[in-house]
Amino acid sequence: MSEVKILGEFYFSQILSKPILDAQGRRVGRVKDMAMRWDSLAPHVTGIKFAKGVLDMIPIEMVSSMNQREIRLSVAFSPDITVQLQDDETFIGKWLLDKQIIDLEGSKLVRVNDLTLSWITRNHKRLMVLVAVDIGVRGLFRRLGIEFLVRRMKNNFLGWQYIKPLESRTSALQITREKEQLRELHPADIADLLETMGYKERTDLIHTLDSQQAIDALAEMELEAQVEVINQLDENTASDLLEEMPPDEAADILGELSVEKSEELLKLMESEGAEDVRELMKYEEDTAGALMTTEYIGFPLYLTAEEAINKLRELAPEAETIYYLFVVDEEETLEGVLSLRELIIAQPSTQLKDLMHKKVVKIHPLESTEKVADIINKYGLLAVPVVDEVQKMLGIITVDDVLELLIPERGKSDLDSWLVVRKRETKRGQAE
């Protein structure tokens, strides 16, 4: 087992600009930056940049002692001892300090205000390793030389094992905890992170997420931010996301893009999904058609309850809501509706035509959004079907879509909470 002895612990800000003296006591320069490599048990310093405008560095192995006043070398300085920055090394001051990282525990972006380093010996070899990054206010005050003002404030450190450069010599950091931990974040938290990130960091995070995470997070963002994200992504990634989103949300985003950009993305989407989106984009803003989604559960009249439940297991992941099940004929004409509860408690052999309610509250796609809101409120509905002149089912409008439109200042998390209460308290409705 290797023996580790700590020779000293430092903050990067305390070493920066300190003089460097060689073995003969001659001043070589000052600490301008430090290079670090992420290829071992812990990230470790490989060299010290000692002069402005000079690319060469002093290898860390040449350092004999270090404190908050000065750095001393074990040899006489000459250009022959210097080395150049390698591709797998990063300047921690230039590329890491003041950059943002994702704090998964707090679901937020935090800034790197300082770095903590340990000067150690391991197996008789001296190393300087990165212990943690300082993301607290105290680190910032330390950098400014006024840490004494906040000495009672607790330090806020994040261990090195939770960070890494996204790429060689990157300008961003990212938490490297397991993806399972990232999946534990609520889509709204990921959306908040995306909205506060810059272009590069945002793109990197989206590529870190799996497809469903990215879609769910995008759905939680405001339309303006959604458009910004789609504009920033490459065309293939953007079209893939739009293809998997609910058609009404994809149509809203595409409607805000330029005609050329919108058409280009639609061409890259699968034909069936693109056609649904094109149909929705035809409706004027503030109409029921512009609010509706084409993702609903529609079952044939003669399907039995047991068959419907089995089919529901297949279709539910793609549906906007499963609280209401709509019954249609071969021409997609709306014949009736029933609730999920009614389906579950029905006898397995009972056909849907004998379970459904034939009197259905519905709306035309050209009706105003105010009319939709009135109907949903009057009948206490969670969703209302949209039909054309011959009663052909076109889609549905859910209560959350209406509320987002009419109460835009309300946060999505508040809206989600309201909907939970609404679903519990609703006693009336089409299928009751």
C-alpha positions in Angstrom: 0.0 0.0 0.0 1.4 3.4 -1.0 2.1 5.8 1.9 0.8 9.3 1.5 2.2 12.3 3.4 0.7 15.7 3.2 3.4 18.5 2.9 1.0 21.3 2.6 -2.5 22.4 1.5 -3.2 25.5 -0.5 -5.8 27.4 -2.3 -4.9 28.2 -6.0 -5.6 31.9 -5.3 -2.9 31.9 -2.6 -0.3 30.5 -4.9 -1.2 32.6 -8.0 1.4 35.4 -8.7 3.8 34.2 -6.0 7.5 34.4 -6.9 9.4 31.4 -8.2 13.1 31.1 -7.1 15.5 28.5 -8.4 18.1 26.5 -6.3 20.5 29.4 -6.5 18.0 31.9 -5.1 17.5 33.6 -8.5 14.0 34.8 -9.3 12.7 33.0 -12.3 9.3 34.6 -12.6 5.8 34.4 -10.9 3.1 31.7 -10.9 0.9 32.7 -13.8 -1.0 29.4 -14.0 -0.7 25.7 -13.5 -1.3 22.8 -15.9 -3.2 19.8 -14.7 -3.7 16.3 -16.0 -6.8 14.1 -15.3 -5.2 10.7 -16.0 -4.5 9.3 -12.5 -6.1 8.5 -9.2 -6.5 12.2 -8.7 -6.1 15.2 -11.0 -2.5 16.4 -10.5 -0.5 19.5 -11.4 2.1 18.8 -14.1 3.7 22.2 -14.6 3.8 25.9 -13.6 3.5 28.7 -16.1 6.0 31.2 -14.9 5.8 34.2 -17.3 3.2 36.0 -19.3 3.4 35.3 -23.0 5.7 32.3 -22.4 4.2 28.9 -23.4 6.8 26.8 -21.7 6.3 25.6 -18.1 8.5 24.4 -15.2 7.8 20.7 -14.5 6.2 20.3 -11.1 9.0 17.7 -10.3 11.5 20.5 -10.2 9.7 22.1 -7.2 11.4 21.5 -3.9 9.2 23.6 -1.6 6.1 25.7 -1.7 4.3 28.0 0.7 2.1 31.1 0.5 5.1 33.3 0.1 7.1 31.6 -2.6 7.9 28.5 -4.7 11.5 27.1 -4.7 13.0 24.9 -7.4 15.4 22.0 -6.7 17.7 23.0 -9.6 19.2 26.0 -11.2 16.8 27.4 -13.8 17.6 27.1 -17.5 15.3 26.9 -20.6 16.4 23.3 -21.0 14.3 22.2 -18.0 11.0 23.6 -19.3 8.2 21.7 -21.0 5.2 22.5 -23.2 1.5 22.1 -22.4 0.3 18.7 -23.7 -3.0 17.9 -25.3 -4.2 16.0 -22.3 -3.4 18.9 -19.9 -5.5 21.9 -18.8 -4.6 25.3 -17.5 -6.6 25.4 -14.3 -6.6 29.1 -14.0 -7.5 29.9 -17.6 -9.9 27.1 -18.3 -11.4 26.2 -14.9 -11.5 29.2 -12.6 -14.7 31.3 -12.8 -16.4 28.7 -14.9 -19.8 27.1 -14.1 -20.5 23.5 -13.2 -23.8 21.7 -12.6 -24.5 20.9 -8.9 -26.8 17.9 -9.2 -27.7 17.9 -5.5 -28.9 21.5 -5.6 -30.1 21.3 -9.2 -28.4 24.5 -10.2 -25.4 26.0 -11.9 -22.6 27.1 -9.5 -19.4 29.0 -10.2 -15.8 27.8 -9.4 -14.4 30.6 -7.3 -11.2 28.8 -6.2 -9.5 25.5 -6.1 -8.0 23.5 -3.2 -4.7 21.8 -3.8 -2.6 19.4 -1.7 1.2 19.1 -1.9 1.9 15.4 -1.0 4.5 12.7 -1.2 3.5 9.2 -2.4 6.0 6.4 -2.6 8.7 9.1 -2.1 7.4 11.0 -5.1 6.1 14.6 -4.7 2.7 15.4 -6.2 0.4 18.4 -6.2 -3.2 17.1 -6.5 -6.6 18.8 -6.9 -8.7 18.1 -3.8 -11.9 20.1 -4.5 -13.3 23.2 -6.1 -14.6 26.0 -4.0 -18.1 27.1 -5.1 -18.9 29.3 -2.1 -19.0 33.0 -1.5 -16.0 32.7 0.8 -13.9 31.5 -2.1 -14.8 34.6 -4.0 -13.9 36.9 -1.1 -10.6 35.0 -0.7 -9.7 35.8 -4.4 -10.4 39.5 -3.7 -8.2 39.4 -0.6 -10.9 40.2 1.8 -11.7 36.7 3.2 -11.6 38.1 6.7 -15.0 39.7 6.1 -16.6 36.3 5.8 -14.5 34.1 8.1 -17.5 32.9 9.9 -19.1 31.8 6.7 -18.8 28.1 5.9 -16.7 27.0 3.0 -18.6 25.3 0.2 -16.4 22.6 -1.6 -17.2 20.1 -4.3 -14.8 17.1 -4.5 -12.7 16.6 -7.6 -14.3 13.2 -8.2 -17.5 15.0 -9.2 -16.0 17.2 -11.9 -14.1 16.8 -15.2 -13.4 18.9 -18.2 -16.0 18.2 -20.9 -13.1 18.1 -23.4 -9.4 18.9 -23.5 -8.8 22.5 -22.6 -12.5 23.2 -22.3 -14.1 26.3 -21.0 -16.7 24.4 -19.0 -17.0 21.8 -16.3 -19.5 19.1 -15.7 -20.5 16.9 -12.8 -19.6 13.3 -13.6 -21.8 11.5 -11.2 -23.6 8.5 -12.5 -26.3 9.1 -15.1 -28.8 7.5 -12.7 -28.4 10.5 -10.5 -29.0 12.9 -13.4 -32.2 11.0 -14.1 -33.4 11.7 -10.6 -33.6 15.4 -11.4 -37.1 16.6 -12.2 -37.4 17.8 -15.8 -38.3 21.2 -14.5 -34.9 21.4 -12.7 -33.1 20.4 -15.9 -35.1 23.0 -17.8 -34.0 25.6 -15.2 -30.4 24.6 -15.8 -30.7 24.8 -19.5 -32.3 28.2 -19.4 -29.4 29.6 -17.3 -26.6 28.1 -19.4 -24.6 29.6 -22.2 -24.6 28.2 -25.7 -21.8 25.7 -25.3 -22.8 24.4 -21.9 -26.4 24.0 -22.9 -25.5 21.9 -26.0 -23.2 19.7 -23.9 -25.8 19.1 -21.3 -28.5 18.2 -23.9 -26.1 15.6 -25.4 -25.5 14.2 -22.0 -29.2 13.5 -21.4 -31.0 10.6 -22.9 -33.7 11.3 -25.5 -36.7 11.2 -23.1 -34.9 13.4 -20.5 -34.2 16.0 -23.2 -37.8 16.0 -24.4 -39.3 16.3 -21.0 -36.9 19.1 -20.0 -37.6 20.9 -23.3 -41.3 20.6 -22.6 -40.9 22.4 -19.2 -39.2 25.4 -20.8 -40.9 28.6 -21.9 -41.6 28.8 -25.7 -39.0 31.5 -26.2 -36.3 29.3 -24.5 -37.5 26.2 -26.5 -37.0 28.0 -29.8 -33.6 29.2 -28.7 -32.5 25.6 -27.8 -33.8 24.2 -31.1 -32.0 27.0 -33.0 -28.7 26.1 -31.2 -28.8 22.4 -31.9 -27.6 20.7 -35.1 -30.4 19.9 -37.5 -30.4 16.2 -36.9 -30.5 16.5 -33.1 -33.2 19.2 -33.3 -35.4 17.2 -35.7 -35.1 14.0 -33.5 -36.3 16.0 -30.4 -39.2 17.6 -32.3 -40.2 14.2 -33.7 -40.5 12.7 -30.2 -42.3 15.7 -28.7 -46.1 16.0 -28.6 -47.1 17.3 -32.0 -48.8 20.4 -30.6 -45.6 21.5 -28.7 -43.5 20.8 -31.8 -45.9 22.9 -33.9 -45.6 25.8 -31.4 -41.8 25.7 -31.6 -41.7 25.4 -35.4 -44.2 28.2 -35.8 -41.7 30.5 -34.1 -38.8 29.6 -36.4 -38.1 31.0 -39.9 -40.1 29.4 -42.7 -36.8 28.0 -44.1 -35.6 26.6 -40.8 -39.0 25.1 -40.0 -39.4 23.4 -43.4 -35.9 22.0 -43.2 -36.5 20.4 -39.8 -39.9 19.0 -40.9 -38.2 17.3 -43.9 -35.8 15.6 -41.5 -38.7 14.3 -39.3 -40.4 11.0 -40.0 -43.2 11.6 -42.5 -46.1 10.6 -40.2 -45.0 12.8 -37.3 -44.2 15.7 -39.7 -47.7 15.5 -41.2 -49.3 15.7 -37.8 -47.3 18.8 -37.0 -48.0 20.4 -40.4 -51.7 20.0 -39.8 -51.5 21.7 -36.5 -49.5 24.5 -37.9 -52.3 25.4 -40.2 -54.5 26.7 -37.4 -54.5 30.3 -36.4 -53.2 31.2 -33.0 -55.9 31.5 -30.3 -58.0 28.8 -31.8 -58.8 25.3 -30.5 -56.9 23.7 -33.3 -53.7 25.5 -32.3 -54.1 24.2 -28.8 -54.9 20.5 -29.5 -52.6 17.5 -29.8 -53.2 14.6 -32.1 -51.9 12.1 -29.4 -55.0 10.6 -27.8 -56.4 7.2 -27.1 -59.0 6.1 -29.7 -60.5 2.6 -29.5 -63.0 0.8 -31.8 -66.6 0.2 -30.8 -66.5 -3.5 -30.6 -63.2 -3.9 -28.6 -63.8 -5.6 -25.3 -62.7 -4.1 -21.9 -59.9 -6.7 -21.6 -58.7 -6.1 -25.1 -58.8 -2.3 -24.5 -56.7 -2.6 -21.3 -54.1 -4.7 -23.1 -54.0 -2.2 -26.0 -53.8 0.6 -23.5 -50.5 -0.7 -22.1 -49.0 -0.3 -25.6 -50.5 3.1 -26.4 -50.3 4.9 -23.1 -46.6 6.0 -23.3 -47.4 7.9 -26.5 -50.7 9.5 -25.4 -51.2 13.0 -23.9 -53.6 11.7 -21.3 -55.3 8.4 -20.5 -57.9 9.6 -18.1 -60.5 9.7 -20.9 -60.7 7.0 -23.6 -62.5 8.0 -26.8 -64.5 5.5 -28.9 -64.4 5.9 -32.7 -65.7 4.0 -35.7 -63.7 3.0 -38.8 -63.8 6.5 -40.2 -62.5 8.0 -36.9 -65.9 9.5 -36.2 -66.3 10.1 -32.4 -69.0 7.8 -31.0 -68.5 8.1 -27.3 -66.2 8.4 -24.3 -65.4 6.5 -21.1 -63.1 7.0 -18.1 -60.1 4.9 -17.3 -61.8 3.9 -14.0 -64.9 2.6 -15.9 -62.7 0.6 -18.1 -60.8 -1.0 -15.2 -63.9 -2.1 -13.2 -65.8 -3.3 -16.3 -66.3 -7.0 -17.0 -63.5 -8.2 -19.3 -65.9 -9.3 -22.0 -68.0 -6.1 -22.1 -67.6 -4.2 -25.4 -66.8 -0.5 -25.3 -70.0 0.4 -27.2 -71.8 -0.8 -24.1 -69.6 1.1 -21.7 -69.2 4.4 -23.4 -71.2 7.6 -22.8 -72.7 8.7 -26.1 -73.4 12.3 -25.1 -69.9 13.9 -25.5 -68.9 17.5 -24.9 -66.7 18.4 -27.9 -65.4 21.5 -29.7 -64.6 22.6 -33.3 -61.0 23.4 -34.1 -61.8 26.9 -35.2 -63.5 27.8 -31.9 -61.6 30.4 -29.7 -59.4 29.4 -26.8 -61.7 31.3 -24.5 -64.5 29.0 -25.6 -62.3 26.0 -24.8 -61.5 27.4 -21.4 -65.2 28.0 -20.7 -66.2 24.4 -21.6 -63.4 22.8 -19.6 -64.3 24.9 -16.6 -68.1 24.5 -17.0 -68.0 20.7 -17.2 -64.9 20.1 -14.9 -63.0 18.3 -17.7 -59.4 17.2 -17.8 -59.5 17.0 -21.6 -62.0 17.9 -24.4 -62.1 16.3 -27.9 -61.8 18.3 -31.0 -63.9 17.2 -34.0 -64.6 18.6 -37.5 -67.9 19.2 -39.3 -68.6 15.5 -39.7 -67.6 14.6 -36.1 -64.3 13.1 -37.2 -61.9 13.0 -34.3 -59.0 15.4 -34.8 -57.3 15.6 -31.4 -57.8 16.6 -27.8 -57.1 19.7 -25.7 -55.9 19.1 -22.1 -56.6 21.3 -19.2 -52.9 22.1 -18.6 -52.6 23.5 -22.2 -55.5 25.8 -21.5 -54.2 27.0 -18.2 -50.7 27.6 -19.5 -52.2 29.8 -22.2 -54.6 31.8 -19.9 -52.2 32.0 -16.8 -48.8 32.4 -18.4 -47.3 34.0 -15.3 -48.0 30.8 -13.3 -45.0 28.5 -13.0 -45.1 25.1 -14.4 -44.4 23.4 -11.1 -47.3 25.3 -9.6 -49.5 24.3 -12.5 -48.5 20.6 -12.0 -49.5 20.8 -8.3 -52.8 22.4 -9.2 -53.5 19.6 -11.7 -52.9 16.9 -9.1 -55.4 18.6 -6.8 -57.8 19.0 -9.8 -57.6 15.3 -10.7 -58.3 14.3 -7.1 -61.2 16.7 -6.7 -63.0 16.5 -10.0 -66.3 14.8 -9.5 -67.9 15.8 -12.7 -66.9 15.2 -16.3 -67.8 13.6 -19.5 -67.1 10.0 -18.3 -68.5 10.3 -14.8 
